[in-house]
Amino acid sequence: MLYTERLLDRLEVGDGSLFLNNERVILISMDAFGMLRHDLIQNIGFERMKGFLIRYGRELGVNDAKKILSEHMSSLTDMIKAGPALHMMKGHADVKTTYLEIDTEELGPVTSVCMEGIWRNSYEAIGYMNCFKKAAEPVCHTLVGYVSGYLSTICNQQVIAKEVACIGKGDPECRWIAKSNDLWGKEIEHELIYYKQTPIVKELEITYEKLLEERNNLQLAATIHKRLTQELVNGKDLDSLAQIIFQLMKLPIIFEDTQFRQLASAGVQEKHLKDIQEDVQQHFQHKQFVNKRMKHDHSFRDAAIIKLASHERIMVPIFLQEHIYGYCSFLYLNKEASRTPIEQMILERISYVASSYFLYAKTSFETAERMKGHFLEEMLNGRYATKKEILQRGQLIHFDLDEPYYMIVLKYELHSDNMKEELTFHQQLIEAITTYSQSENLNILVGQQQGNIVMLVQAKQLDEQQIEKTCWEAHSYLSQQFSTAAFYFGISLRATNILKVGEHYDEAVRAVRMSTATSQVITFQSLGVVGVLINEKNVSAIKRMAAMYLGPLYKCGDAKQQELLRTLYFFLFYGGNLEQTASSLAISISGLRYRVQKIEELLGHNMRNPTENYQLFLSLQALILIGELEM
């Protein structure tokens, strides 16, 4: 006779009680259990309800397993198979075992067990569907607990069951798997939480402690933000702000620009800063290289945790007018140091304060630079009648205009027909020049005149050789910053009288007109006597002389004639060298020969006559200097 059949023979009813195998039991309806589940979810939440039902089912399974062990069955397999039979007898579900494997040591205990099966007509699944909509996860929690408790007791080791399919969430059947804990590995870690009973009072205590910790964290973040804002209003610089942050947080902090060059830091020894900078630069250069190959964007706009060779860091970008201006980072020089979520939140608040700092600094700097630029433009336009007035205005912007100086004119060509884009570029170019002069510790005045950028540079900072070298370096810098534009520099003679700033501006203008694609920086001194002799007073005479020497080439003003004049200039400039001339004009040798032949026909003489060529070259130079011809 089966154990379940013998068990039914021990069912006793009487006096309002029901006993099964000498143990009092009760019968409850499936609808009542569904209401219990509903109320548990409403009162303690889904997760606590799930844990409650799993532990309830586990106790049912443990209780039945103890009774089976007391029966002293002949084999472990028989004892395990009795579990599903008991389960069915109680009306929980129709249980079908589909797989069972038990490993034991020789004449010893069970080492592992793996069991799989199907529940049909699960009272939990059907009851759930009667009360709720389709679930997002399996709902047979007491059945899962029962299997876990029963097998754990029979096998004398922790066995965890997991429902992998359930009709309560729309699957065709309820399927389950039960395995020894070591067979599950990390897959079952989350389920183990439900087997640990935590009193709700204890949970409330934990929640209160978390809320208290969160309140303290928010209070700390608010305190730091308020203190930094106050210091910012009081005019403190970035180094002072970094020191305050270090004092409050006890964490090293660093502010960097977009190239990861240090702007300010605190809590880091000077000898370590170089290694830290090289470390982070190498990391992002490598990341940029990899992401370019993968066609990914290497930048990031949110907080990031970076692990480097010398340290670890939390980095948060600092935004300025919707663009990343730099980064602020907490440094963890000891890699074993733990990080907390509050540190990232505080760092994000610090980045907001840093944004305000840089915006104020940028606005103040731009205001000062606009004042300087306006002052330079007024000097060029003859606004000031006396040297004393100019010197007094110069003192207000901390610029000694009694010192010798150079005038520089910067001309640019932007390959764009969009007027709005060109205006934006013009402003960006002025900002780039200002940034470059700051990095080189150059005190300059930057303004605008006739569509060009004009600069006044004090000669005490740069001698005659250095001024030209600096312009070439600035040309390289601007070409890297703005790859779609071409830049040309004209440099005046060394000036000593600020009242003659307009004359020296004209020198720089004439010099820049002589610049070409291969000679982007031209000094007025390099123009020689021609540059000195040509001025506004003899423009008419220059035009008459040019018309006499150039003849038909000068009289015709169409585009083709302009190309012939450019061809003639470069041909003479390179002493008749065809290869260099063709390269500068970006045409073929055969095309150049055709143009030279056409020029000889129009001029009526051979281009190999040195005397006539010299007069032609001087005429072309003169036209360029007075702005009649552009190269």
C-alpha positions in Angstrom: 0.0 0.0 0.0 1.3 3.5 -0.9 2.3 5.9 1.9 -0.4 8.4 0.9 -3.1 5.7 1.0 -2.0 4.6 4.4 -2.0 8.3 5.4 -5.6 8.7 4.4 -6.6 5.8 6.6 -5.3 7.9 9.5 -7.7 10.9 8.7 -10.0 11.5 11.7 -12.9 14.0 11.8 -14.9 15.0 14.9 -15.7 17.7 17.5 -14.9 20.6 15.0 -11.4 19.3 14.4 -9.6 17.5 11.6 -6.6 15.3 12.3 -4.3 13.7 9.8 -1.7 11.3 11.0 -2.2 12.5 14.6 -1.7 16.2 13.5 -4.5 18.7 13.5 -5.0 20.2 10.0 -7.4 22.8 8.5 -9.0 23.2 5.1 -9.1 26.7 3.4 -10.5 27.6 0.1 -8.4 28.7 -2.9 -10.3 32.0 -3.1 -9.5 32.8 0.6 -5.9 32.2 -0.1 -6.1 34.5 -3.1 -7.5 37.2 -0.9 -4.7 36.6 1.6 -2.1 37.1 -1.1 -3.9 40.3 -2.3 -4.0 41.8 1.2 -0.3 40.9 1.8 0.7 42.7 -1.4 -1.4 45.7 -0.4 0.0 45.9 3.2 3.6 44.7 3.0 4.5 44.9 -0.7 5.2 42.3 -3.4 8.7 41.4 -2.4 7.8 40.8 1.3 4.7 38.9 0.3 6.9 36.6 -2.0 9.3 36.0 0.8 6.5 35.3 3.3 4.8 32.7 1.0 8.1 31.0 0.1 9.0 30.6 3.8 5.4 29.4 4.5 5.7 26.7 1.8 9.2 25.8 3.1 7.8 25.1 6.6 5.1 22.9 5.0 7.7 20.9 3.1 10.0 20.6 6.1 7.1 19.3 8.2 6.1 16.7 5.7 9.8 15.6 5.2 10.2 15.0 8.9 7.2 12.7 8.9 8.6 10.8 5.9 12.0 10.4 7.7 10.1 8.9 10.7 8.7 6.2 8.4 12.1 4.8 7.8 11.6 4.1 4.1 14.0 1.7 2.4 15.6 4.2 0.0 16.4 7.8 -0.5 14.7 7.8 -3.9 11.4 6.5 -2.3 11.5 9.3 0.3 12.1 11.9 -2.4 9.2 10.6 -4.5 6.9 10.7 -1.5 7.1 14.5 -1.5 5.2 15.1 -4.8 2.6 12.5 -3.6 2.0 14.4 -0.4 1.8 17.6 -2.3 -0.9 16.3 -4.6 -2.8 14.7 -1.7 -3.2 18.2 -0.2 -4.7 19.6 -3.4 -1.8 22.1 -4.1 -1.1 20.8 -7.7 -0.8 17.8 -9.9 3.0 17.1 -9.7 4.9 15.3 -12.4 8.6 14.6 -11.9 10.5 14.8 -15.2 14.0 14.4 -14.0 15.8 13.2 -10.8 19.5 12.7 -10.2 21.0 12.0 -6.8 24.8 11.8 -6.1 25.9 10.2 -2.9 29.2 9.2 -1.4 29.8 5.4 -1.1 27.7 4.3 1.9 27.6 8.0 2.8 25.4 11.1 2.7 24.0 12.9 -0.4 26.5 15.1 -2.1 24.1 16.7 -4.6 20.6 16.4 -6.0 18.9 17.7 -9.1 15.2 17.4 -9.7 12.9 18.8 -12.3 9.1 18.7 -12.7 5.8 20.2 -13.8 2.9 21.5 -11.8 -0.5 21.2 -13.4 -3.6 22.9 -11.9 -1.4 24.9 -9.5 -3.8 26.4 -6.9 -1.5 29.4 -6.6 -1.3 30.2 -10.4 -5.1 29.7 -10.9 -5.9 31.8 -7.8 -3.6 34.5 -8.9 -5.2 34.7 -12.4 -8.6 35.0 -10.7 -7.5 38.1 -8.7 -4.9 39.8 -10.8 -3.7 40.4 -14.4 -0.9 38.5 -16.0 2.2 38.5 -13.8 5.7 39.6 -14.8 7.3 36.6 -13.0 6.3 33.2 -11.8 3.7 33.2 -8.9 3.8 29.7 -7.3 5.7 30.8 -4.3 4.4 28.3 -1.7 5.0 25.4 -4.1 8.6 26.6 -4.6 9.1 26.9 -0.9 7.5 23.4 -0.3 10.0 21.7 -2.7 12.9 23.6 -1.2 12.0 22.7 2.4 11.1 19.1 1.6 14.3 18.2 -0.4 16.6 20.2 2.0 15.3 18.1 5.0 15.4 14.7 3.2 18.8 15.3 1.7 20.3 17.0 4.8 21.7 19.9 2.7 20.3 23.2 1.3 18.3 22.5 -1.9 16.7 25.5 -3.6 13.8 25.3 -6.0 13.1 27.8 -8.7 10.0 28.2 -11.0 11.2 28.8 -14.5 7.8 28.9 -16.3 4.3 29.7 -14.9 0.8 29.9 -16.4 0.3 33.0 -14.1 2.6 35.0 -16.4 1.3 33.5 -19.6 3.4 30.3 -20.1 1.7 27.1 -21.2 2.6 25.2 -18.0 4.3 25.7 -14.6 7.8 24.1 -14.6 10.3 24.0 -11.8 13.9 23.0 -11.1 15.4 22.1 -7.7 19.2 21.7 -7.2 21.7 21.6 -4.4 23.0 25.1 -3.6 26.5 24.5 -5.0 25.0 23.4 -8.4 23.2 26.7 -8.8 26.2 28.9 -8.3 25.6 32.7 -8.5 22.4 32.1 -10.5 20.3 31.6 -7.3 21.9 34.3 -5.2 18.9 36.6 -5.5 16.4 33.8 -4.6 18.3 33.1 -1.3 17.1 36.5 0.0 13.5 35.2 0.3 14.5 32.4 2.6 16.0 34.7 5.2 13.2 36.1 7.4 13.7 39.7 8.4 11.1 41.1 10.9 9.3 44.1 9.5 10.4 46.1 12.5 14.0 45.3 11.7 13.4 46.3 8.1 11.9 49.6 9.3 15.0 50.1 11.4 17.3 49.5 8.4 15.1 51.7 6.2 15.3 54.5 8.9 19.1 54.1 9.1 19.3 54.4 5.3 17.1 57.4 5.3 19.1 59.0 8.0 22.3 58.3 6.1 20.8 59.7 3.0 19.6 62.8 4.9 23.1 63.3 6.3 24.6 62.8 2.8 22.2 65.4 1.3 23.0 67.7 4.2 26.7 67.3 3.5 26.2 67.9 -0.2 24.1 71.0 0.5 26.7 72.3 3.0 29.5 71.9 0.5 27.5 73.5 -2.3 26.5 76.5 0.0 30.1 77.0 1.2 31.5 76.9 -2.3 28.8 79.3 -3.6 29.6 81.7 -0.8 33.4 81.5 -1.5 32.6 82.0 -5.2 30.6 85.2 -4.4 33.5 86.4 -2.3 35.8 86.2 -5.3 37.9 83.1 -4.3 39.8 81.5 -7.1 39.7 77.8 -8.2 42.7 76.8 -6.1 40.9 78.1 -3.0 37.8 76.2 -3.9 39.8 73.0 -4.3 41.4 73.4 -0.9 37.9 73.9 0.7 36.6 70.8 -1.0 39.6 68.8 0.2 39.2 70.0 3.8 35.5 69.0 3.8 35.7 65.7 1.9 39.2 64.5 2.9 39.6 63.4 -0.7 42.2 64.7 -3.2 40.5 66.7 -6.0 41.7 68.0 -9.3 40.3 70.3 -12.0 41.5 69.8 -15.5 40.8 71.3 -19.0 39.7 69.2 -21.9 43.3 68.2 -22.6 43.6 67.1 -19.0 46.0 69.8 -18.1 45.8 70.8 -14.4 43.8 74.0 -13.6 43.7 73.5 -9.8 44.2 70.7 -7.3 44.3 70.0 -3.6 45.4 67.0 -1.5 47.9 65.8 -4.1 51.7 66.2 -3.7 53.3 68.2 -6.5 55.6 65.3 -7.4 52.6 63.1 -8.2 50.8 65.6 -10.4 53.0 64.9 -13.4 52.4 61.2 -13.3 48.7 61.6 -12.8 48.5 63.9 -15.8 50.5 61.6 -18.1 48.5 58.6 -16.9 45.1 60.2 -17.7 46.3 61.7 -21.0 47.7 58.3 -22.2 44.4 56.6 -21.2 42.2 58.9 -23.2 44.6 59.1 -26.2 44.4 55.3 -26.4 40.7 55.4 -25.9 40.3 58.0 -28.6 42.4 55.9 -31.0 40.4 52.8 -30.3 37.0 54.5 -30.6 38.1 56.2 -33.9 38.8 52.8 -35.3 35.5 51.5 -33.9 33.8 54.7 -35.2 32.6 55.5 -31.7 32.5 58.8 -29.8 35.3 58.8 -27.2 33.9 61.7 -25.1 31.6 61.3 -22.2 29.0 63.7 -20.8 28.1 62.0 -17.5 30.1 60.9 -14.4 32.6 58.1 -15.1 34.8 55.9 -12.9 38.3 55.6 -14.5 40.8 53.0 -13.4 44.4 54.0 -14.3 47.8 52.7 -13.5 48.7 55.2 -10.8 45.3 55.9 -9.4 41.5 55.6 -9.8 39.1 58.5 -10.2 35.5 59.6 -10.4 35.3 62.2 -13.3 32.5 64.6 -13.9 32.5 67.0 -16.9 32.2 70.7 -16.4 29.9 72.3 -18.9 30.1 75.9 -20.1 27.3 77.1 -22.5 26.4 73.5 -23.5 30.0 72.6 -24.2 32.5 70.6 -22.1 35.0 73.1 -20.7 36.9 70.6 -18.5 36.6 68.0 -15.8 36.6 67.7 -12.0 37.7 64.5 -10.4 38.1 62.9 -7.0 41.3 60.9 -6.9 41.8 57.6 -5.1 45.6 57.2 -4.9 45.0 54.1 -2.7 43.2 51.8 -5.0 41.8 49.8 -2.1 39.9 52.9 -0.8 36.2 52.4 -1.1 33.9 54.8 -3.0 30.4 55.8 -1.9 27.5 57.1 -4.1 27.5 60.4 -2.2 30.9 61.2 -3.5 29.7 61.2 -7.1 26.6 63.3 -6.1 28.8 65.8 -4.4 31.2 65.9 -7.3 28.4 66.7 -9.6 27.4 69.6 -7.4 31.0 70.7 -7.5 30.9 70.7 -11.3 27.9 73.1 -11.2 29.9 75.5 -9.0 32.9 75.1 -11.2 30.7 75.9 -14.2 29.6 79.1 -12.5 33.2 80.0 -11.7 34.3 79.5 -15.3 31.3 81.4 -16.7 32.0 84.4 -14.4 35.7 84.2 -15.4 34.9 84.0 -19.1 32.4 86.8 -18.9 34.8 89.1 -17.0 37.7 88.2 -19.3 35.6 88.8 -22.5 34.3 92.1 -21.1 37.9 93.2 -20.5 39.1 92.0 -23.9 36.2 93.8 -25.6 37.2 97.0 -23.8 40.8 96.4 -25.0 39.7 95.7 -28.5 37.5 98.8 -28.6 40.3 100.9 -27.2 42.6 99.7 -30.0 40.0 100.3 -32.7 39.5 103.9 -31.3 43.3 104.5 -31.5 43.4 103.3 -35.1 40.4 105.5 -36.0 42.2 108.6 -34.5 39.8 109.0 -31.6 42.5 110.3 -29.2 44.3 113.5 -30.0 47.1 113.4 -27.4 49.6 110.8 -26.2 48.7 111.6 -22.6 45.1 110.6 -23.2 46.1 107.3 -24.7 48.6 106.5 -21.9 45.9 107.2 -19.3 43.4 104.9 -21.0 46.1 102.3 -21.3 46.8 102.4 -17.5 43.1 101.6 -16.9 43.6 98.2 -18.7 47.1 97.7 -17.2 48.8 98.3 -20.6 51.9 100.6 -20.8 51.6 102.2 -24.3 54.7 104.2 -23.8 56.7 101.1 -24.6 57.8 100.1 -28.2 55.4 97.8 -30.0 54.5 95.9 -33.2 51.3 95.9 -35.1 50.1 92.6 -36.5 47.2 92.1 -39.0 45.7 88.7 -39.3 43.7 87.9 -42.5 41.8 84.7 -42.8 39.9 82.8 -45.6 37.0 80.6 -44.4 35.7 78.1 -46.9 32.0 78.8 -46.2 29.3 80.9 -47.8 27.2 80.9 -44.7 27.2 84.4 -43.1 26.0 83.2 -39.7 28.8 80.6 -39.7 31.4 83.2 -40.6 30.3 85.5 -37.8 30.5 82.7 -35.3 33.9 81.7 -36.6 35.1 85.3 -36.3 34.2 85.4 -32.6 35.7 81.9 -32.0 38.9 83.1 -33.8 39.3 86.1 -31.4 38.7 83.8 -28.4 41.4 81.4 -29.8 43.9 84.2 -30.2 43.2 85.4 -26.7 43.6 81.9 -25.3 46.9 81.4 -27.2 48.3 84.8 -26.0 47.4 83.8 -22.4 49.2 80.5 -22.7 52.3 82.2 -24.1 52.1 85.0 -21.4 51.7 87.7 -24.0 50.0 90.9 -23.1 48.3 92.1 -26.3 45.4 94.2 -27.5 43.1 92.5 -30.0 40.6 94.4 -32.2 39.0 94.4 -35.6 39.5 96.7 -38.6 38.3 96.4 -42.1 37.4 92.7 -41.7 40.8 91.8 -40.3 42.0 90.9 -36.8 44.4 93.6 -35.5 46.9 93.0 -32.7 49.2 95.3 -30.8 52.1 93.5 -29.2 54.7 95.1 -26.9 58.2 94.8 -28.2 59.7 94.2 -24.7 58.1 90.8 -24.9 59.4 89.9 -28.3 62.4 91.1 -30.4 62.4 91.2 -34.2 63.3 87.6 -34.6 60.9 86.4 -32.0 57.9 88.3 -33.3 58.0 86.5 -36.6 58.6 83.1 -35.0 55.7 83.7 -32.6 53.4 84.5 -35.6 54.4 81.3 -37.2 53.7 79.4 -34.0 50.3 81.1 -33.7 49.6 80.2 -37.4 50.3 76.6 -36.6 48.0 76.7 -33.5 45.1 78.4 -35.3 45.4 76.0 -38.3 45.1 73.1 -35.8 42.1 74.7 -34.1 40.3 75.6 -37.4 41.3 73.2 -40.1 38.8 74.6 -42.7 40.4 78.1 -42.7 43.6 79.6 -44.0 45.5 82.3 -42.1 47.9 85.0 -43.1 50.0 87.4 -40.9 51.4 90.8 -41.7 53.9 92.4 -39.2 54.8 96.1 -39.0 58.2 97.6 -38.2 59.1 98.1 -34.6 57.2 101.2 -33.4 58.0 103.7 -30.6 55.3 106.3 -30.9 51.8 105.3 -30.0 50.4 108.3 -31.9 51.6 106.7 -35.1 49.7 103.5 -34.5 47.7 104.0 -37.7 50.8 104.2 -39.8 52.2 101.0 -38.4 48.8 99.4 -38.9 49.1 100.3 -42.6 52.5 98.7 -42.7 51.0 95.4 -41.3 48.2 95.7 -43.8 50.6 96.1 -46.7 52.7 93.2 -45.4 49.7 90.8 -45.1 48.7 91.6 -48.7 52.0 90.1 -49.9 51.4 86.8 -48.1 50.7 83.7 -50.2 49.8 80.1 -49.6 53.5 79.3 -49.2 54.5 82.5 -47.3 51.8 83.0 -44.7 53.8 85.3 -42.4 55.3 88.5 -44.0 57.1 91.3 -42.2 56.9 94.8 -43.6 60.7 94.9 -43.3 61.0 92.1 -45.8 59.2 94.3 -48.4 62.3 96.5 -48.6 62.2 99.9 -50.3 59.0 99.1 -52.2 57.1 98.8 -48.9 58.4 102.2 -47.7 57.8 104.1 -50.9 54.3 103.0 -51.5 51.6 104.9 -49.5 48.2 106.5 -49.9 49.8 109.7 -51.3 51.1 108.0 -54.5 48.3 105.5 -55.3 47.3 107.4 -58.5 50.9 107.4 -59.7 51.3 103.7 -58.9 48.2 102.9 -61.0 49.4 104.9 -63.9 52.8 103.2 -63.9 51.2 99.8 -63.6 48.9 100.5 -66.5 51.9 101.6 -68.6 54.0 98.4 -67.8 51.2 95.8 -67.7 49.2 97.2 -70.6 46.2 95.0 -71.6 46.7 92.8 -68.5 45.9 95.7 -66.2 43.1 97.3 -68.2 40.9 94.2 -68.4 39.3 93.5 -65.0 37.7 90.1 -65.6 38.5 86.9 -63.7 40.7 85.5 -66.5 42.9 88.6 -66.5 43.2 88.4 -62.7 44.5 84.8 -63.1 47.0 85.9 -65.7 48.2 88.6 -63.4 48.6 86.1 -60.5 50.4 83.8 -62.9 52.8 86.6 -63.9 53.5 87.5 -60.3 54.4 83.9 -59.2 56.4 83.3 -62.4 58.5 86.4 -61.7 58.6 85.7 -57.9 60.2 82.3 -58.5 62.6 83.6 -61.2 60.9 81.8 -64.0 61.0 78.4 -62.3 58.1 76.5 -63.9 57.8 73.7 -61.3 57.5 76.1 -58.3 55.2 78.5 -60.2 52.9 75.6 -61.3 52.8 74.3 -57.7 51.8 77.6 -56.2 49.1 78.1 -58.8 48.0 74.4 -58.5 48.1 73.9 -62.3 50.0 71.7 -64.7 53.2 72.6 -66.4 51.5 72.5 -69.8 48.8 74.8 -68.5 51.4 77.2 -67.1 53.3 77.3 -70.5 50.0 78.2 -72.2 49.4 81.1 -69.7 53.0 82.4 -70.1 52.6 82.4 -73.9 49.3 84.3 -73.6 50.9 86.9 -71.3 53.9 87.4 -73.7 51.3 87.9 -76.5 49.4 90.5 -74.5 52.6 92.3 -73.3 54.4 92.1 -76.6 57.8 91.1 -75.2 59.8 88.0 -74.2 59.5 87.0 -70.5 63.2 86.3 -70.3 64.2 90.0 -70.3 65.5 90.7 -66.7 65.1 94.5 -66.9 61.5 94.4 -68.1 60.7 91.6 -65.7 62.0 93.6 -62.8 59.7 96.5 -63.7 56.8 94.2 -64.1 57.4 92.6 -60.7 57.7 96.0 -59.0 54.4 97.0 -60.6 52.6 93.9 -59.4 54.1 94.3 -55.9 52.8 97.9 -55.8 49.3 96.8 -56.9 49.2 94.2 -54.2 50.4 96.7 -51.5 47.7 99.2 -52.4 45.0 96.5 -52.5 44.4 96.5 -56.2 45.5 92.9 -56.7 45.0 89.9 -54.4 47.2 86.9 -54.3 
